[in-house]
């Protein structure tokens, strides 16, 4: 296994793991130099970079293009590439997609789904490719589920998510994203899970680490900010101000 991923695994129960999305070379280089543990080339680029309403419009071609750019900018962080919708419908297709993303410089791949994707994850892992799982809210199923909602609210849902975790672990994944899941459920899963858990919208401190969308973190997408996001900057306003100053300077007489 990649030595960078081994270093991440060694943090289980010792130190929190940090993960951020990046979709291009300069962003990857900046977050890598800042010391981030893992960079996710997320299919959230559909909204953040391409203007789509959700991730279901993202293609493998999109992901290959952005993964290659991010890989050029990241030296120390583990680069994880999302597998877009309908590119891992079978274990065979999943492995083909994973290999294509790895060829562009990814250190690992991520796919959504628990028990129903156990064979798919196993096929990728057995080929020597590290996998990050993803359970709880699955953005690629947002249309099927009628929107974004908190998962694990009932005992039945909580038990199903726990079974998903167990399936991902059996399949050999090295880490697991838990998205928009009731905080107590995310904490219980983390306690029972032998691999690294990464929360998003699952409560601070409930998982072994957290992942955030870069634009949410720096205030770069002001048109929509998830309720659980914690912006640490306001680059949208800074960009707007810089452009207005530039326009003014161009308009000034020589």
Secondary structure, DSSP 4 states (H G I P E B T S, - for coil): --HHHHHHHTTTTTS-EEEEE--SHHHHHHHHHTT-SEEEE-TTHHHHTT--SSGGG--HHHHHHHHHHHHHH-SSSEEEEEPPTTS-SSHHHHHHHHHHHHHTT-SEEE--BSGGGHHHHHHHHHTT-EEEEEEES-GGGHHHHTS---B--SHHHHHHHHHHHHHHHHHT-SEEEEESB-HHHHHHHHHH-SSEEEEESS-TTSSSEEEE-HHHHHT--TT---TT------HHHHHHHHHHHHHHHHHS--
